[in-house]
Amino acid sequence: MKIVRVVAAVIKSVNDNGEPIIFATKRGYGDFKGGWEFPGGKIEGSETPEEALMREIMEELETKIVVGKLIDTIEYDYPTFHLSMDCFWSEIISGDLVLNEHEDARWLKKDELSKVDWLPADITLVDKIRKSM
C-alpha cells in the first residue's frame, strides 16, 4: 500500500471572550471534498515537516505561521493508501486566512469541535486537542 506523508496545522488562537479556538477547514477538492480537516499538505523532497507545514499554509491560506510542538503522528489506513500525518500546534504570525483551496473554514471552541464532519484521520486527533484546550 502506498504511504502518503503529510503535515497538519492545528492553528490556535483566542476569541473575543478570551476562549481558546482552533481553525478548521472544509476540503474543496479531491476524493474527500466536503470533509473537515486541519489544514496542511504533503511533505516534498528534502523538506522537514515544519518547513512543509509553513509552505503549505502559505500556499493554501496566504498566512504565515509559527510551527510549535508536535501533537501526534496519526497513522491511518484509507482504502487506497496509508496516511502518516504529523500534526503540530501552530499560531498565526501574519496573513488573513484566505481560502485558496478550501470551500469553508471555521474557528471552533472546545465544545464545538464535534460539530463538523471531520475526515477519518483528523477525527482521531480531536480528543487530544480537546484535552489540551
Residue frames as a rotation matrix with the C-alpha (Angstrom) as fourth column:
MET 1
0.577 0.817 0.000 0.00
0.817 -0.577 0.000 0.00
0.000 0.000 -1.000 0.00
LYS 2
-0.058 -0.558 0.828 1.21
0.498 -0.735 -0.461 3.49
0.865 0.386 0.320 -0.91
ILE 3
0.050 -0.012 -0.999 2.29
0.961 -0.271 0.051 5.65
-0.271 -0.962 -0.002 2.06
VAL 4
0.235 0.084 0.968 1.45
0.471 -0.882 -0.037 9.35
0.850 0.464 -0.247 1.92
ARG 5
-0.304 -0.427 -0.852 3.34
0.950 -0.204 -0.237 11.61
-0.073 -0.881 0.467 4.37
VAL 6
0.132 0.434 0.891 1.60
0.428 -0.836 0.344 14.83
0.894 0.336 -0.296 5.25
VAL 7
-0.857 -0.328 -0.398 1.61
0.506 -0.390 -0.769 17.56
0.097 -0.860 0.500 7.86
ALA 8
0.167 0.948 0.273 -1.29
0.668 -0.312 0.675 19.35
0.725 0.070 -0.685 9.51
ALA 9
-0.830 -0.385 0.403 -1.52
0.044 -0.766 -0.641 22.62
0.556 -0.515 0.653 11.41
VAL 10
0.150 0.814 -0.561 -3.72
0.941 0.057 0.334 22.84
0.304 -0.578 -0.757 14.49
ILE 11
-0.582 -0.355 0.732 -3.90
0.292 -0.931 -0.219 26.63
0.759 0.087 0.646 14.43
LYS 12
0.037 0.564 -0.825 -4.88
0.994 0.067 0.090 28.01
0.106 -0.823 -0.558 17.81
SER 13
-0.632 -0.115 0.766 -5.98
0.093 -0.993 -0.073 31.45
0.770 0.025 0.638 18.87
VAL 14
-0.688 0.526 -0.501 -8.42
0.600 0.024 -0.799 33.04
-0.408 -0.850 -0.332 21.33
ASN 15
-0.066 0.751 0.657 -11.79
0.833 -0.321 0.451 34.62
0.550 0.577 -0.604 20.57
ASP 16
-0.179 0.045 0.983 -13.05
-0.102 -0.994 0.027 37.99
0.979 -0.095 0.182 21.80
ASN 17
0.786 0.515 0.343 -14.06
-0.413 0.025 0.910 36.38
0.460 -0.857 0.232 25.11
GLY 18
-0.010 -0.901 0.433 -10.55
-1.000 0.000 -0.023 35.01
0.020 -0.433 -0.901 25.68
GLU 19
0.583 0.276 0.764 -11.63
-0.361 0.931 -0.060 31.40
-0.728 -0.241 0.642 24.99
PRO 20
-0.563 -0.823 0.073 -9.25
-0.329 0.304 0.894 29.13
-0.758 0.480 -0.442 23.08
ILE 21
0.660 0.734 -0.162 -10.30
-0.422 0.184 -0.888 28.40
-0.622 0.654 0.431 19.49
ILE 22
-0.372 -0.708 0.600 -9.00
0.141 0.595 0.791 26.07
-0.917 0.379 -0.122 16.76
PHE 23
-0.128 0.248 -0.960 -9.09
-0.863 -0.504 -0.015 26.69
-0.488 0.827 0.279 12.99
ALA 24
-0.249 0.143 0.958 -10.77
0.276 0.959 -0.071 24.00
-0.928 0.247 -0.278 10.86
THR 25
-0.521 0.029 -0.853 -11.08
-0.741 -0.511 0.435 23.92
-0.424 0.859 0.288 7.07
LYS 26
0.417 0.724 0.550 -13.55
-0.129 0.646 -0.753 22.21
-0.900 0.243 0.362 4.73
ARG 27
-0.533 -0.735 0.419 -11.83
0.237 0.346 0.908 20.44
-0.812 0.583 -0.010 1.86
GLY 28
0.180 0.609 -0.773 -12.69
-0.515 -0.611 -0.602 21.96
-0.838 0.506 0.203 -1.52
TYR 29
0.192 -0.206 -0.960 -11.32
-0.955 0.184 -0.231 19.32
0.224 0.961 -0.161 -3.91
GLY 30
-0.682 -0.668 -0.298 -10.45
-0.636 0.743 -0.208 15.65
0.360 0.047 -0.932 -4.43
ASP 31
-0.461 0.448 -0.766 -11.88
0.222 0.894 0.390 12.39
0.859 0.010 -0.512 -3.11
PHE 32
-0.402 0.246 -0.882 -12.54
0.915 0.155 -0.373 13.88
0.045 -0.957 -0.287 0.32
LYS 33
-0.779 0.183 0.600 -14.18
0.039 -0.940 0.338 17.14
0.626 0.286 0.725 -0.86
GLY 34
0.177 0.924 0.340 -16.57
-0.303 -0.278 0.912 18.47
0.936 -0.264 0.230 1.77
GLY 35
0.538 -0.064 -0.841 -14.86
0.707 0.577 0.408 16.81
0.459 -0.814 0.356 4.73
TRP 36
0.888 -0.219 0.405 -13.41
-0.374 -0.856 0.357 18.94
0.269 -0.469 -0.842 7.53
GLU 37
0.510 -0.809 -0.292 -9.68
0.750 0.584 -0.310 18.81
0.421 -0.061 0.905 8.25
PHE 38
0.548 -0.541 -0.638 -6.78
0.199 -0.657 0.727 20.57
-0.812 -0.525 -0.252 9.85
PRO 39
0.951 -0.116 -0.286 -5.04
-0.309 -0.370 -0.876 22.48
-0.004 0.922 -0.388 7.03
GLY 40
0.102 -0.963 0.250 -1.72
-0.435 0.183 0.882 21.27
-0.895 -0.199 -0.400 5.66
GLY 41
0.806 0.179 -0.564 -0.42
-0.592 0.248 -0.767 19.02
0.003 0.952 0.306 2.92
LYS 42
0.899 -0.432 -0.073 2.28
0.404 0.881 -0.248 16.76
0.172 0.193 0.966 1.56
ILE 43
0.451 -0.868 -0.207 5.93
-0.173 -0.312 0.934 16.91
-0.876 -0.385 -0.291 2.54
GLU 44
0.994 -0.101 -0.049 8.01
-0.041 0.084 -0.996 17.50
0.104 0.991 0.079 -0.61
GLY 45
0.448 -0.892 -0.054 11.60
-0.090 0.015 -0.996 16.49
0.889 0.451 -0.074 -1.35
SER 46
-0.350 -0.737 -0.578 14.03
0.596 0.301 -0.744 17.18
0.722 -0.605 0.334 1.46
GLU 47
-0.072 0.395 0.916 11.66
-0.468 -0.824 0.319 19.42
0.881 -0.405 0.245 3.47
THR 48
-0.994 -0.035 -0.108 11.36
0.086 0.391 -0.916 18.95
0.074 -0.920 -0.386 7.20
PRO 49
-0.243 0.964 -0.105 7.76
0.950 0.258 0.176 18.52
0.197 -0.057 -0.979 8.40
GLU 50
0.048 0.225 -0.973 7.90
0.596 -0.788 -0.153 22.04
-0.801 -0.573 -0.172 9.86
GLU 51
-0.774 -0.384 -0.504 9.12
-0.163 -0.649 0.744 23.56
-0.612 0.657 0.439 6.56
ALA 52
-0.837 0.512 0.192 6.42
0.439 0.420 0.795 21.70
0.327 0.749 -0.576 4.63
LEU 53
-0.037 0.876 -0.481 3.75
0.988 -0.040 -0.148 22.96
-0.149 -0.481 -0.864 7.01
MET 54
-0.191 -0.098 -0.977 4.83
0.199 -0.978 0.060 26.59
-0.961 -0.183 0.206 6.74
ARG 55
-0.956 -0.202 -0.214 4.90
-0.171 -0.212 0.962 26.33
-0.240 0.956 0.168 2.92
GLU 56
-0.656 0.750 0.080 1.52
0.679 0.542 0.495 24.59
0.328 0.380 -0.865 2.69
ILE 57
0.074 0.706 -0.704 -0.25
0.860 -0.402 -0.313 27.11
-0.504 -0.583 -0.637 4.96
MET 58
-0.461 -0.280 -0.842 1.23
-0.128 -0.918 0.375 29.99
-0.878 0.280 0.387 2.94
GLU 59
-0.996 0.075 -0.053 0.03
-0.039 0.180 0.983 28.34
0.083 0.981 -0.177 -0.33
GLU 60
-0.493 0.858 -0.144 -3.43
0.774 0.509 0.378 27.32
0.397 0.075 -0.915 0.91
LEU 61
0.413 0.725 -0.551 -4.27
0.910 -0.340 0.236 30.21
-0.016 -0.599 -0.801 3.24
GLU 62
0.184 -0.452 0.873 -1.82
0.364 -0.794 -0.488 33.05
0.913 0.407 0.018 2.40
THR 63
0.878 0.147 0.456 -0.89
-0.372 -0.392 0.842 33.06
0.302 -0.908 -0.289 6.07
LYS 64
-0.163 -0.973 -0.164 2.47
-0.317 0.209 -0.925 32.87
0.934 -0.099 -0.343 7.82
ILE 65
0.885 0.465 0.021 2.53
-0.199 0.337 0.920 30.61
0.421 -0.819 0.391 10.88
VAL 66
-0.300 -0.874 0.381 4.95
-0.920 0.161 -0.356 29.61
0.250 -0.458 -0.853 13.57
VAL 67
0.351 0.350 -0.868 5.04
-0.223 0.932 0.285 25.84
0.909 0.094 0.405 13.98
GLY 68
0.163 -0.203 0.966 5.05
-0.978 -0.159 0.132 24.69
0.127 -0.966 -0.224 17.58
LYS 69
-0.533 -0.406 0.743 5.17
-0.661 0.748 -0.065 21.35
-0.529 -0.525 -0.667 19.35
LEU 70
-0.694 0.273 -0.667 4.27
-0.338 0.694 0.636 18.07
0.636 0.666 -0.389 17.64
ILE 71
0.011 0.783 0.622 0.88
-0.999 0.041 -0.034 16.95
-0.052 -0.621 0.782 19.00
ASP 72
0.189 0.085 0.978 0.92
-0.179 0.983 -0.051 13.47
-0.966 -0.166 0.201 17.45
THR 73
-0.738 -0.263 -0.622 1.65
-0.668 0.145 0.730 11.50
-0.102 0.954 -0.283 14.31
ILE 74
0.222 0.910 0.349 -1.58
-0.640 0.406 -0.652 9.96
-0.736 -0.078 0.673 13.07
GLU 75
-0.918 -0.383 -0.100 -1.29
-0.341 0.635 0.694 6.68
-0.202 0.671 -0.713 11.17
TYR 76
-0.026 0.990 0.140 -4.48
-0.445 0.114 -0.888 5.90
-0.895 -0.086 0.438 9.25
ASP 77
-0.849 -0.211 0.483 -5.36
0.260 0.629 0.733 3.37
-0.459 0.748 -0.479 6.55
TYR 78
-0.043 0.789 -0.613 -7.63
-0.773 -0.415 -0.480 4.76
-0.633 0.453 0.628 3.86
PRO 79
0.747 0.435 0.502 -8.90
-0.109 0.826 -0.553 2.26
-0.655 0.359 0.664 1.23
THR 80
0.920 -0.331 0.209 -6.19
0.288 0.210 -0.934 3.10
0.265 0.920 0.289 -1.34
PHE 81
0.036 -0.952 0.304 -3.28
0.031 -0.303 -0.952 4.45
0.999 0.044 0.019 0.75
HIS 82
0.293 -0.072 -0.953 -1.77
0.946 0.169 0.278 4.70
0.141 -0.983 0.118 4.23
LEU 83
0.546 -0.048 0.836 -1.66
0.037 -0.996 -0.081 8.23
0.837 0.075 -0.543 5.67
SER 84
0.010 -0.574 -0.819 1.11
0.996 0.075 -0.041 9.28
0.085 -0.815 0.573 8.04
MET 85
0.383 0.315 0.868 0.22
0.358 -0.917 0.175 12.75
0.852 0.244 -0.464 9.34
ASP 86
-0.554 -0.598 -0.579 2.43
0.812 -0.236 -0.533 14.83
0.183 -0.766 0.617 11.65
CYS 87
0.441 0.811 0.385 0.15
0.589 -0.585 0.558 17.28
0.678 -0.020 -0.735 13.50
PHE 88
-0.603 -0.764 -0.231 1.63
0.732 -0.415 -0.540 20.41
0.317 -0.495 0.809 15.06
TRP 89
0.403 0.552 -0.730 0.31
0.737 -0.669 -0.098 23.19
-0.543 -0.498 -0.676 17.26
SER 90
-0.479 -0.526 0.703 0.62
0.838 -0.513 0.187 26.40
0.262 0.679 0.686 15.22
GLU 91
0.190 0.508 -0.840 -0.06
0.604 -0.735 -0.308 30.09
-0.774 -0.449 -0.447 15.61
ILE 92
0.641 0.144 0.754 -0.58
0.731 -0.417 -0.541 32.85
0.236 0.897 -0.372 13.07
ILE 93
-0.383 -0.780 -0.495 2.22
0.769 -0.566 0.297 35.39
-0.512 -0.267 0.817 12.61
SER 94
-0.540 0.242 -0.806 0.61
-0.432 -0.902 0.019 37.33
-0.722 0.359 0.591 9.73
GLY 95
-0.967 0.237 -0.096 -1.98
-0.002 0.369 0.930 36.94
0.255 0.899 -0.356 6.99
ASP 96
-0.508 0.855 0.107 -5.74
-0.853 -0.482 -0.200 36.83
-0.119 -0.193 0.974 6.56
LEU 97
-0.604 0.254 0.756 -6.51
0.004 0.949 -0.315 33.08
-0.797 -0.187 -0.574 6.18
VAL 98
-0.148 0.471 -0.870 -7.57
-0.951 -0.310 -0.006 33.34
-0.272 0.826 0.493 2.52
LEU 99
0.174 0.299 0.938 -9.35
-0.169 0.948 -0.270 30.14
-0.970 -0.112 0.216 1.40
ASN 100
-0.271 -0.388 -0.881 -7.46
-0.918 -0.170 0.357 29.26
-0.288 0.906 -0.311 -1.82
GLU 101
-0.751 -0.111 -0.651 -8.20
-0.398 0.863 0.312 25.52
0.527 0.493 -0.692 -1.70
HIS 102
-0.860 0.464 -0.214 -10.97
0.467 0.544 -0.696 25.14
-0.206 -0.699 -0.685 0.88
GLU 103
-0.412 0.782 0.467 -14.69
0.441 -0.277 0.854 25.80
0.797 0.558 -0.231 0.48
ASP 104
0.685 0.594 0.422 -15.27
-0.098 -0.499 0.861 26.87
0.722 -0.631 -0.283 4.07
ALA 105
-0.490 -0.794 -0.359 -13.49
0.365 0.187 -0.912 27.40
0.792 -0.578 0.198 7.38
ARG 106
0.674 0.695 0.249 -14.46
-0.001 -0.336 0.942 27.94
0.739 -0.635 -0.226 11.00
TRP 107
-0.605 -0.678 0.419 -12.91
-0.481 -0.109 -0.870 28.84
0.635 -0.727 -0.260 14.31
LEU 108
0.322 0.725 -0.609 -14.16
0.049 0.629 0.776 26.22
0.945 -0.280 0.167 16.80
LYS 109
0.028 -0.222 0.975 -14.31
-0.966 -0.255 -0.030 26.44
0.255 -0.941 -0.222 20.57
LYS 110
-0.846 -0.453 0.282 -13.61
-0.527 0.795 -0.301 23.33
-0.088 -0.403 -0.911 22.65
ASP 111
-0.407 0.769 0.493 -17.29
-0.043 0.523 -0.851 22.38
-0.913 -0.368 -0.179 22.86
GLU 112
0.520 0.593 -0.615 -17.77
-0.617 -0.237 -0.750 22.90
-0.591 0.769 0.243 19.10
LEU 113
-0.473 -0.854 -0.217 -15.04
-0.776 0.287 0.562 20.52
-0.417 0.435 -0.798 17.91
SER 114
-0.718 0.254 0.648 -17.60
0.279 0.958 -0.066 17.74
-0.638 0.133 -0.758 17.34
LYS 115
0.187 0.914 -0.361 -19.93
0.006 -0.368 -0.930 19.95
-0.982 0.172 -0.075 15.30
VAL 116
0.190 -0.151 -0.970 -18.15
-0.957 -0.247 -0.149 19.46
-0.217 0.957 -0.192 11.96
ASP 117
0.958 0.197 0.209 -17.83
-0.132 0.948 -0.289 16.28
-0.255 0.250 0.934 9.90
TRP 118
0.195 -0.980 -0.048 -14.09
-0.772 -0.184 0.608 15.58
-0.604 -0.081 -0.793 10.29
LEU 119
0.322 -0.256 -0.911 -12.22
-0.694 0.591 -0.411 13.38
0.644 0.765 0.012 7.81
PRO 120
0.875 0.170 -0.453 -11.42
0.093 0.859 0.503 9.96
0.475 -0.482 0.736 9.35
ALA 121
-0.001 -0.949 -0.316 -7.72
0.769 0.202 -0.607 10.61
0.640 -0.244 0.729 10.06
ASP 122
-0.530 -0.213 0.821 -8.38
-0.127 -0.937 -0.325 14.07
0.839 -0.276 0.470 11.51
ILE 123
0.507 0.818 0.273 -11.14
-0.440 -0.026 0.897 12.92
0.741 -0.575 0.347 13.88
THR 124
0.527 -0.351 -0.774 -8.62
0.643 0.760 0.094 10.76
0.556 -0.547 0.626 15.73
LEU 125
-0.565 -0.814 0.131 -6.82
0.583 -0.507 -0.635 13.95
0.584 -0.283 0.761 16.78
VAL 126
-0.017 0.648 0.762 -9.88
-0.110 -0.759 0.642 15.85
0.994 -0.073 0.084 18.05
ASP 127
0.831 0.345 -0.436 -9.98
0.348 0.288 0.892 14.24
0.433 -0.894 0.119 21.53
LYS 128
-0.005 -0.920 -0.392 -6.30
0.999 0.012 -0.042 15.04
0.043 -0.392 0.919 22.12
ILE 129
-0.620 -0.193 0.761 -6.86
0.345 -0.938 0.043 18.64
0.705 0.289 0.648 21.09
ARG 130
0.394 0.868 0.303 -9.96
-0.026 -0.320 0.947 18.96
0.919 -0.381 -0.103 23.28
LYS 131
0.713 -0.155 -0.683 -7.99
0.682 0.378 0.626 17.74
0.161 -0.913 0.375 26.30
SER 132
-0.319 -0.944 -0.083 -5.23
0.948 -0.316 -0.044 20.26
0.015 -0.092 0.996 25.61
MET 133
-0.250 0.287 0.925 -7.52
0.347 -0.865 0.362 23.29
0.904 0.412 0.117 25.22
